[in-house]
Amino acid sequence: MMAARNSPRTSRRHLAEVEAAVAEYAGLLWQRAAAWRLRWLRLVLRRIRPALERLIIVRTPPEAVLLEQLIRQAALEFPIPDLSDTLTELGRKIALQYGFLPNDPRTATLEREFKALLESDLSSYWRTLTDPATLAKRLAELRDQNKSTAQIIQAVQREYGAEYFSAERLVRTLYNSGANRAQYEALLAQGYTHLRWLTARDNRVRVAHGSSRFDHRRMDGVIVPIGEFFITPSGSRLRYPGDRSLGAPAGEVVNCRCTVVGVALGNENAQLSRNDLDLPAPPAQPRRQD
């Protein structure tokens, strides 16, 4: 029996790579997205301002619903920004980090799959940043506080430039998914027979509580044959942490920092123990999900 990239250094190195990617790319992404988002906001507010001044807005329909419709109509002609070049290089870096040379056919496959994820996530990211219902609700709340139209506009412009955490979440999610996809291909090529799921083993590992059914702490140490899939406590199927190809919902992949290591089992009874990884025990009460 042997394991690849299976020491405690593996988990720490993976986490360091994830956070380095976040530090390098999230700021650039948010600078561009925030500037474009404020342009969208100014356009929308300019177009709906006459209606905003006439309406006595409360937090319930039909006034709030009407305002949402006006915002949606005002934004129809505003183009979705192309932010992909900010992160495209990250996909290439991932392939190189995991040992795939530029002329390796698998490199092109990895870059293509990463680009598909990127385009999908950037579209969702922009829709979230500019959700008409969210803006309508905020405008209604401010009007309900007897704010003037000028005060409302100043407030939302200030608020709409302050969601950097959403860019961090996007980069972290994309990087982890891409890195684990490359790791999966590398371990497959090296002949490993099984995969073992590793969490970050800290108090940010997601655990089911309240209305959330997503639990990765219980996935720590789970081993499956390579080529098959992990089944999480919520019933999701993933080939590796961050995999969405089998329909895993956002709750399983967004902000996930888990990774996989290779395991070669010499016989059906052989397995890796917790001591093989030399990692600390997980905390009993995680404070928040990753």
C-alpha positions as CSV (number, residue, x, y, z in Angstrom):
1,M,0.0,0.0,0.0
2,M,1.2,3.5,-0.8
3,A,-0.2,7.0,-0.9
4,A,0.6,9.9,-3.1
5,R,0.7,13.5,-1.8
6,N,-0.7,12.0,1.4
7,S,1.2,13.6,4.2
8,P,-0.2,16.4,6.4
9,R,1.9,18.7,4.1
10,T,-0.5,17.9,1.3
11,S,-3.5,19.4,3.0
12,R,-1.6,22.4,4.2
13,R,-0.1,22.9,0.7
14,H,-3.4,22.7,-0.9
15,L,-5.0,25.2,1.5
16,A,-2.0,27.5,0.9
17,E,-2.5,27.3,-2.9
18,V,-6.2,28.0,-2.6
19,E,-5.7,31.1,-0.4
20,A,-2.8,32.3,-2.6
21,A,-5.1,32.2,-5.6
22,V,-7.8,34.1,-3.7
23,A,-5.3,36.7,-2.6
24,E,-3.9,37.1,-6.2
25,Y,-7.1,37.1,-8.2
26,A,-10.1,38.2,-6.0
27,G,-8.9,41.8,-5.8
28,L,-8.5,42.1,-9.5
29,L,-11.8,40.5,-10.2
30,W,-13.7,42.7,-7.7
31,Q,-12.1,45.9,-8.9
32,R,-13.5,45.3,-12.4
33,A,-16.8,43.9,-11.2
34,A,-17.4,46.7,-8.7
35,A,-16.7,49.4,-11.3
36,W,-19.1,47.7,-13.8
37,R,-21.7,47.1,-11.1
38,L,-21.7,50.8,-10.2
39,R,-22.2,51.8,-13.8
40,W,-25.2,49.4,-13.9
41,L,-26.5,50.9,-10.7
42,R,-26.2,54.5,-11.9
43,L,-28.0,53.6,-15.2
44,V,-30.8,51.8,-13.4
45,L,-31.3,54.6,-10.8
46,R,-31.3,57.3,-13.5
47,R,-34.0,55.5,-15.4
48,I,-36.2,54.7,-12.5
49,R,-35.7,57.9,-10.5
50,P,-39.0,59.5,-11.7
51,A,-41.0,56.4,-10.6
52,L,-39.0,56.2,-7.4
53,E,-40.0,59.8,-6.5
54,R,-43.6,59.1,-7.2
55,L,-44.0,55.8,-5.5
56,I,-44.8,55.5,-1.8
57,I,-42.8,52.3,-1.4
58,V,-43.4,49.8,1.3
59,R,-41.9,46.4,1.9
60,T,-44.8,44.4,0.5
61,P,-46.4,44.0,-3.0
62,P,-47.6,45.5,-5.2
63,E,-45.3,48.5,-4.9
64,A,-42.1,46.6,-4.3
65,V,-42.9,44.1,-7.1
66,L,-43.6,47.0,-9.4
67,L,-40.2,48.6,-8.5
68,E,-38.5,45.3,-9.2
69,Q,-40.1,45.1,-12.6
70,L,-39.0,48.7,-13.4
71,I,-35.4,47.8,-12.4
72,R,-35.4,44.7,-14.5
73,Q,-36.7,46.7,-17.5
74,A,-34.1,49.5,-17.0
75,A,-31.3,47.0,-16.9
76,L,-32.2,45.1,-20.1
77,E,-29.8,46.9,-22.4
78,F,-26.9,46.8,-20.0
79,P,-24.3,44.2,-21.1
80,I,-22.9,41.6,-18.8
81,P,-19.2,42.3,-18.3
82,D,-16.6,40.0,-19.7
83,L,-14.5,39.3,-16.6
84,S,-13.2,35.9,-17.7
85,D,-9.7,37.1,-18.7
86,T,-9.1,38.0,-15.0
87,L,-9.3,34.3,-14.1
88,T,-8.5,32.4,-17.4
89,E,-4.8,32.4,-16.5
90,L,-5.6,30.7,-13.2
91,G,-6.9,27.6,-15.2
92,R,-3.5,27.4,-17.0
93,K,-1.6,27.7,-13.7
94,I,-3.6,24.8,-12.2
95,A,-2.7,22.4,-15.0
96,L,1.0,23.3,-14.6
97,Q,0.9,23.1,-10.9
98,Y,-0.3,19.5,-11.1
99,G,2.3,18.4,-13.6
100,F,0.5,18.7,-17.0
101,L,2.8,20.3,-19.6
102,P,1.3,22.7,-22.2
103,N,1.5,20.1,-25.0
104,D,-0.3,17.4,-22.9
105,P,-3.8,16.7,-24.4
106,R,-5.1,16.6,-20.9
107,T,-4.0,20.2,-20.3
108,A,-6.4,21.4,-23.1
109,T,-9.2,19.3,-21.5
110,L,-8.6,20.7,-18.1
111,E,-8.4,24.3,-19.4
112,R,-11.6,23.7,-21.4
113,E,-13.5,22.4,-18.4
114,F,-12.2,25.1,-16.2
115,K,-13.3,27.7,-18.7
116,A,-16.8,26.2,-18.8
117,L,-17.0,26.5,-15.0
118,L,-15.6,30.0,-15.1
119,E,-18.2,31.2,-17.6
120,S,-21.1,29.7,-15.7
121,D,-19.9,31.0,-12.4
122,L,-19.2,34.5,-13.7
123,S,-22.7,34.7,-15.1
124,S,-24.2,33.6,-11.8
125,Y,-21.8,36.0,-10.0
126,W,-23.0,39.0,-12.1
127,R,-26.7,38.0,-11.7
128,T,-26.2,37.9,-7.9
129,L,-24.5,41.3,-7.8
130,T,-27.2,42.9,-9.8
131,D,-30.3,41.1,-8.6
132,P,-33.3,43.4,-9.2
133,A,-35.2,41.9,-6.2
134,T,-32.3,42.7,-3.9
135,L,-32.1,46.3,-5.1
136,A,-35.9,46.8,-5.0
137,K,-36.0,45.5,-1.4
138,R,-33.2,47.8,-0.3
139,L,-34.8,50.8,-2.0
140,A,-38.1,50.0,-0.3
141,E,-36.4,49.8,3.1
142,L,-34.7,53.1,2.7
143,R,-37.9,54.8,1.5
144,D,-39.7,53.3,4.4
145,Q,-37.2,55.0,6.6
146,N,-38.4,58.4,5.1
147,K,-35.1,58.9,3.2
148,S,-35.1,61.3,0.4
149,T,-34.5,60.1,-3.2
150,A,-31.0,61.7,-3.1
151,Q,-30.2,60.0,0.2
152,I,-31.4,56.7,-1.1
153,I,-29.2,56.9,-4.2
154,Q,-26.2,57.8,-2.1
155,A,-26.8,55.0,0.3
156,V,-27.1,52.2,-2.4
157,Q,-24.2,53.5,-4.4
158,R,-22.1,53.3,-1.2
159,E,-23.4,49.8,-0.4
160,Y,-23.0,48.4,-3.9
161,G,-19.2,49.0,-3.8
162,A,-18.6,46.9,-0.7
163,E,-19.0,43.2,-1.4
164,Y,-15.5,42.0,-1.9
165,F,-16.2,38.8,-0.1
166,S,-18.3,37.6,-3.1
167,A,-15.2,37.8,-5.3
168,E,-13.2,35.8,-2.8
169,R,-15.9,33.2,-2.7
170,L,-15.9,32.9,-6.5
171,V,-12.2,32.5,-6.8
172,R,-11.9,30.0,-3.9
173,T,-14.7,27.9,-5.4
174,L,-13.3,27.9,-8.9
175,Y,-9.7,27.3,-7.8
176,N,-10.6,24.4,-5.5
177,S,-12.7,22.7,-8.1
178,G,-10.1,23.1,-10.9
179,A,-7.2,22.0,-8.6
180,N,-9.1,18.8,-7.5
181,R,-10.0,18.0,-11.1
182,A,-6.3,18.2,-12.1
183,Q,-5.3,16.2,-9.0
184,Y,-7.9,13.6,-10.0
185,E,-6.4,13.2,-13.5
186,A,-2.8,13.1,-12.1
187,L,-3.6,10.4,-9.6
188,L,-5.4,8.4,-12.3
189,A,-2.4,8.6,-14.5
190,Q,-0.1,7.5,-11.7
191,G,-2.0,4.3,-11.2
192,Y,-3.7,4.9,-7.8
193,T,-6.6,2.6,-7.2
194,H,-8.5,4.7,-4.7
195,L,-9.1,8.3,-3.6
196,R,-9.4,9.6,-0.1
197,W,-11.3,12.7,0.8
198,L,-9.5,15.2,3.0
199,T,-11.0,18.2,4.7
200,A,-9.1,21.2,5.9
201,R,-9.7,19.9,9.4
202,D,-10.5,23.2,11.0
203,N,-13.5,25.0,12.4
204,R,-14.5,26.2,8.9
205,V,-15.3,22.8,7.6
206,R,-19.0,22.7,6.8
207,V,-21.2,20.5,9.0
208,A,-24.9,19.9,8.9
209,H,-26.9,22.2,11.2
210,G,-30.2,24.0,11.2
211,S,-31.7,23.9,7.7
212,S,-28.3,23.0,6.1
213,R,-27.9,19.3,5.3
214,F,-24.4,19.7,3.8
215,D,-21.7,18.0,5.9
216,H,-18.1,17.6,4.9
217,R,-16.7,16.8,8.3
218,R,-18.2,13.4,8.0
219,M,-16.5,12.9,4.6
220,D,-13.0,13.3,6.1
221,G,-11.1,10.0,5.4
222,V,-13.7,8.4,3.2
223,I,-12.1,6.2,0.5
224,V,-13.7,5.2,-2.8
225,P,-12.3,3.4,-5.9
226,I,-10.9,5.9,-8.4
227,G,-13.4,6.3,-11.2
228,E,-16.4,5.9,-8.9
229,F,-17.9,8.7,-6.8
230,F,-18.2,9.9,-3.2
231,I,-21.6,10.1,-1.7
232,T,-22.0,12.9,0.8
233,P,-24.4,12.8,3.8
234,S,-26.9,14.9,1.8
235,G,-26.9,12.3,-1.0
236,S,-24.8,14.3,-3.5
237,R,-22.4,12.4,-5.8
238,L,-19.0,13.9,-6.5
239,R,-15.9,12.3,-8.1
240,Y,-13.8,14.7,-6.0
241,P,-14.4,17.7,-3.8
242,G,-15.8,20.6,-5.9
243,D,-17.0,18.3,-8.7
244,R,-20.3,19.5,-10.3
245,S,-20.4,17.1,-13.2
246,L,-22.9,14.8,-11.4
247,G,-25.2,17.5,-10.3
248,A,-23.9,18.4,-6.9
249,P,-25.7,21.5,-5.6
250,A,-24.0,24.8,-4.7
251,G,-24.1,23.9,-1.0
252,E,-21.5,21.1,-1.6
253,V,-19.0,23.1,-3.7
254,V,-19.2,26.9,-2.9
255,N,-16.2,27.9,-0.7
256,C,-15.2,24.2,-0.3
257,R,-11.5,23.8,0.5
258,C,-11.4,19.9,0.7
259,T,-9.1,17.9,-1.5
260,V,-8.3,14.3,-2.4
261,V,-5.2,12.1,-2.1
262,G,-4.3,8.9,-3.9
263,V,-4.4,5.5,-2.2
264,A,-3.1,2.3,-3.7
265,L,-4.6,-0.6,-1.8
266,G,-2.6,-3.9,-1.9
267,N,-5.6,-5.9,-0.8
268,E,-9.2,-5.4,0.2
269,N,-8.4,-5.2,3.9
270,A,-5.6,-2.6,3.6
271,Q,-6.5,0.9,4.4
272,L,-5.0,4.2,5.6
273,S,-5.3,5.1,9.2
274,R,-5.7,8.6,10.7
275,N,-2.2,8.3,12.0
276,D,-0.9,7.9,8.4
277,L,-2.0,11.5,7.8
278,D,-0.8,12.8,11.1
279,L,-3.5,15.4,11.3
280,P,-5.2,16.9,14.3
281,A,-8.7,15.7,15.3
282,P,-11.5,17.9,13.9
283,P,-13.0,20.4,16.3
284,A,-16.2,19.4,18.0
285,Q,-18.2,22.6,17.3
286,P,-17.3,24.3,14.0
287,R,-18.2,28.0,14.3
288,R,-19.1,28.5,10.7
289,Q,-19.2,26.7,7.3
290,D,-16.6,27.2,4.6
